Amino acid sequence: MFTGIVQAVGRVNAIESKGGDQRMVIGTGKLSADIVNIGDSVAVNGVCLTIAGFDGNGFAADVSRETLLRTTLGSLRQADPVNLELALTLTTRLGGHIVSGHVDGVGTVSERREDGRSVRFRIVNPPALAKYIAGKGSICVDGVSLTVNAVGRSWFEVNIVPHTLSETTLGVSEVGRTVNLEVDILARYLERLLSGAEEGQGASQLTRELLSRSGFIQDSHEHD
């Protein structure tokens, strides 16, 4: 588990193809490689990977075919910057939100504009994720815990403050860049709990009607 608070920006030192999978060697930047061990988990652009070895000032991790297809890791090239976060511990400050490192989909930056000293990004999300993204809710973008400022039918906006711009890869993200998205895990559990699905059956979709039946919202006519 992670918090979405990036600890360092590393770089891809090497990529080796292995029968459809890849082994990546990631330089740890200002994050000392001495504080991690083989078998530890680390989030790389929001993707949970397991450290398989060390090489100089970096660590090696195996990336499966599934991960390469479903995240942006498959498009990484040597020297590309990546956001890094070590797995949380019982004494870690939970400064962001609960992040699993399991990417739900890939979004695309469609707008980038100045907003005071910050930068506002509009990101187009996969349609299947729209129901999990709510204004003032949390979302993880390339491993960074962010607050959703606005939502549309197929997009959401986040405001990136100067510190986050300078300490993560979002500072160099431009229009057209693809990013890993992980929705708030609480939204997924809420959907499952409200569905009332029996064990072994698929969960139904979270709808306004379901929320109304469960007492979470009231229809407008009830106040007439």
N, C-alpha and C positions, 0 to 999 in steps of 0.2 A: 504494500500500500504506500501511497505517496500523498503529498499535500498540494502539489502544483506550484511550489515555491522553488524556482530554478536556483541551483547552487553554483553553477558554473556554465560557461559556454565552452565546449570542447570542439575538436575537429576530427573529421574522418581521416585517419592516417593511412589506412589501407583497406581494400575490399578484395576478398578472395572468393571466387565461385566454387561451390562444392556440390556438384550433382543436383543443381536446381536450387539449393540453398546458398547462403552466403555466410562467410565469417568476416566480421568487421573488426578493425582495430581502431579504437577511439582514443584520441588524446584527451586527457582530463582537464586541460587548461589550468585554472587556479585551484581546482579541486585536487588535492594530493591523492595520488594512487596508493599511497601507503595506508589509507584508512579503509580500503576495501579489500575483500578477500575473494578467492575463487568460490563460486556458488552464491555470492551476494546478488541482490537485485538492484538494477539501476534503470531509471527512466531516461531514454534517449529520444528526444522530441516527443515525449509523452508515451513512448512504447516501452513496456517493461521487458528488459532483457536480463539474462543471467550471465554473470562474468565467468568465462571459461578459461581465462589465462591472462598473462600480462606480457607486454612487449614494450620495453623502454619506459616511456612516461605515460603509457596508455594501457587499456585493457582490451581483451578480445572477447567478442560475444557472437554466438551463432544466431542467425536470423532465418527462420523457416520460410518456406515457399508461401505459406498462408500469410505470414506477416508481411512479406514483400509485396503480395498482391493487394492487401487490405489497408496498408498504411503508405506513407510517403517514404519509408526507408528504402524502398526499391528504386527510388529515383536519386538517392544520394550518390555523390561522387567524391573522389578523394579531395581533401582540403575543405569540404563543405562544413560550415559551423553547425553545431547541434546543441540543444539545451540538455543539461544533465541534472538529475536529482537522485540522491540516494534514497533507499527505502526508509520510511519513518520508523522510529523506535518509540518505546513507551515514554521517553523523556523529550521527544521532539515537540516543538511548538507547532500547533496546527494553525498556521497562519493563512492557509488557503482554504481548501475543502477536501473531502475524502476523494482521492483519485486512485483508481485501480491499476492504471497503466494498460488497460485493454481498450484499444481504440474502437470507437463505434462507427466511424466513417471519415471520409476525407472531404474537406471543404476547400473553397477557393476564395482568395482575397479579391473582391470586386471593386472596392473603393478604399482609398487611403487619403485622409485629409487632415490638415492641421486643426486643432481644437484648443485654442489657448496654448499652453506649454505642452499639452498632450497631443496624441494623434488618435483619431477615430478610424477604426477599421470596420468596413462592412464585409461580411463573409457569407458567401452562398453555401448553404448546408444541404446535404442529401434530404429529399422529401421525407424519408422515413424517420428522420431525427427531429423534425419540426415540432412534434407534439411534446418533446422532452425539453424544449428550450423556452424559458419564460423570462420576461423582463424582471430585472433585479435578481434573477437566479444565477447559479454558477455554471460555468462551462470551462473545460480544459482545452486550450488551443496550443498545439505543439508542446505540451507539457507544462503550460503556464495557466495557473488558476486565474480566471477572469470573471468579472461581473457583467452580465448581459445588460446593456443599456437600452436597446430597442430591438424589436422583433418584427419580421414580416412573414409572409407566407412561405418564403423560401430563403430567407436571409436573417441574420442578426448582426447587431453592432456592438462593439466593445471599445472602451476608451483606454488607451495605453499611456500611463504616466511616464515622465522622464526616466525614473529609476528603472522601470521595466524595459523601456526602450534601450537603455544602455547596457543592461545586464542579461538580456536574452536575445535570441535571434529575431524577435519581432521588430527590433529596431531597423533591420535591413530587409524586412519583408515588404515586397512591392506588389502592385496589382498583378494578378495572374498566378501568384504563388499558391501552391497547394499546401494545406496544413492538416495535421491530424486533429480530430475532434473526439473528445470523450464527454458525454453528457453527464449531468449530476446523477450519481448512482442512486440517490434517494428517489428520483423520479421513476427510475426503472422498478425499484422495489415497491413503490406506491402503486404502480400500475398492476403489478402481480398480486398484491394484497387485495386491491379493490376488485380484481377480476373474479374472485371466488372460484377460480379454476380448480378442479379436483386434481389430485396427483396423477400425473401421466397424461393430462390433457393440456392443450395449448391455452395460453392466457388470451383473454379477449382484449381488444384495444381500449385504451383509456379515452372515454368520450364524455361530452358534457352531460349526456343522459345518465351515464354511470355515476359521475360525480354528484349529480343531483339526487339520485336514489340513495347515495351513501351519505347525504347530508352535508357535503362540502360546499355546495353552492345552492342558491335559491333562484328559481325562475322569476323574472321580473313581474309576472302577473300576480305573484303571491303578495306583492307590496301594493297592488292597486286598491 
